[in-house]
């Protein structure tokens, strides 16, 4: 075996094999470091994108909450106005009924001036 390693062709072959292994080891090490850098870079980019999406989602949720609150306030104002209008209408109906019950001409077949005024108020 030693005689085989002493031959010049074997030394060249062994040297070439050693050089190949050394170059392969260097390439693997360098490539691994490059991969790690790229992985770290893209991990940071992905985390940044996730953070941006979370911020956008939070802003949209807040916008929707504010829009809902504003809608609820407008709804409450409309309900209060409708209740006030309803109350006013009820009072007007009660007043017209009271006036009709107090009208001395209520039993006559012809409408008098107070009856016509009451009818015109309803219109």
Buried (B, 14 or more C-beta within 10 A) or exposed (E): EEEEEEEEEEEEEEEEEEEEEEEEEEEEEEEEEEEEEEEEEEEEEEEEEEEEEEEEEEEEEEEEEEEEEEEEEEEEEEEEEEEEEEEEEEEEEEEBEEBEEEBEEEEEEEBEEBBEEBEEEEE
